[in-house]
Amino acid sequence: MAGAQERVLRRRIGSTQNMKKITRAMELISATRVTKAQQRAAEARPYAEHITTVISDLAAGGAEVDHPLLRPSEDPRKIGVVVISADRGLAGAFNSAVIKAAEREVQAARSEGREYALVTCGRKAADYFRFRNYPIESAYSGFSDKPTFEDAATVAARVAEMFTSGGCDQILLVYTRFISLGSQEPVVRRFLPLESSEAIASGGDEEATAGFEFEPGPAQVLESLLPRYVEARLFAAMLDSAASEHASRQRAMKAATDNAEELIVKLTRKINQVRQDAITTEIMEIIGGAEALAEDRGEPEDLLLDHLFSDPFPKHVGDHVHHVIGHDSY
């Protein structure tokens, strides 16, 4: 019984050690990728900032703001929700947190009697909403850990079409904002109409366009730049989400590695205890067997003496027994 239990424990230790190697490797890979994702997000940030500045300059230059992407909606009847998740799991609460945030927005729209349309980026979000029978307008996957600008442009074109065609009056963007390696949080942002529409409508900074002339005109340039602005905002959100995914996976794999190490220590102690119990049992069996053997060896002599010294007892037999056994008296 002890041998069988020891074999089971050894198999568990072996499988846990193999799992520890896998989680450790995934932790190191995520640590490398999160650094690259941070660099990509930092490199893309100047473009987004510059295009925002150019749009403000165009507004200050007298560009018209009557653009479909800037169309305000006081009482939206249909809400579009764009949720950015991961294609893979093993990232702690990364996927569940952002999916739950998107689901809360959908439930809020339902409770207010509004319609909704879901656009998912990442397999985890698509699988979650499909399993719960939520209708999905569009689903994109395959680029969550390393998105490109082309991926963002594809999704942005679809989302902009949903808004400009009149199907959705407001688009919400749900993604995970990267704060630091140890902190990420799911956020909900208004994506369309553009949040900067008020600043553009107010005329922007009058001094921003000093010395600039626009050709063919501020309105035409603004009309061309607004779709690029939408793509840049979505791309920045995807890069933030990718960095958050790698950071969350690194922490999750670090915790899994530590848990595996702790489990190995516990199983090693358990197997040592089992072996010690087995050795103790064997020692007790040996001692018990030796004592029983000693008792068995002493019983025939005692019975013989009791029989020989009982009455009537012939004296010549007693003398013979005294000579053989060596007793001094009887």
Steps between C-alpha positions, in 0.01 A plus 500: 500500500779741591688412181195575285446835671866585453478428128193724467679783680810460284286525185335816633838652578623418151194653329521810720867544414416482129222755546741726688740493206220604262373784717852624558565507126173685436589750771834578335339530156236739630765706677677545167185578305363752747815707458459501123129582533585795723749624242245473220241690703755772576600522133137531385412769754670794319298428185170511690604819678610666178185414306295641789698822476446519124124455542497782755697718256248424228216601728680824581546554126126508446429138408138398504411249770187360338650156456325166560767391748433814705124473494377535859218286637302627796290188548665201330262223404763243409836455673799337338750329732851421376676267745870417470604173666767235441507203268645275770447445869745435784511872571334518838197728515593692184226359278230464760539859624465664158221264393303570817541874442361464148215281623404766756467755220282260302281430802470874566386557142247220536363637826449842338316346207774567247634271233864399486758365258811310602836511325759267652876504455645177638372144516428504873242776475339345193477157664356649819221695331418226251467244780248730673307565178590867463472611136839605364520753220862426407778289651875539441782285635856390443683821592433566869858454621661688209254728320599693190368828366335311216302295752390817675405658166284199409310510828474881495351496150229259611425696818489831311260346250272388783495857631476700177235277346264588783489154649667605825463839665794450735803272506671398826852360512577251778864401544766454768711807567866435574618696803812310604632144510313441822183693425249484216133593506202451266360831377197610300547794264266673262644423159248660265399774466852623558559640845691792350199623305427766763856634476480505120159662505623771733756607243813365668800720557495802274878534521558136408470560126709815486712487187320196353294477185295191417455364152246403369339637816461439873167324461628253238815427696299451817269259321800294392667506841203405718501133385875489566434645843249223573753239387774652715279497812399139443859396429616665822232309693608172338864563592398580858298180512789294359743636760243433774449146374870417515540662842200308636628175353843558650350548846269202459783272391719627783225412747454159334873430521506594868195283568662207321814539709293511818305192392823312427626580851174378654499180295866435585421535868202270456702233323768522771230455761361199315845345477565571867168341594582197287845465659350540848240235422767261374711557812199436724422182307858381539499574873164332541617197307819475709302519823254239378788274396661539839174412673451202273847369586436526880162322517608129450754515783246645742241238412751219539608623845139534615432144389814351652463672837135407545396223752553204493855557374751206499832595651712331233323706233565813700869418525518450127326831430732671749799361314368598154357849572751596766260621769638511851171424666148412417 
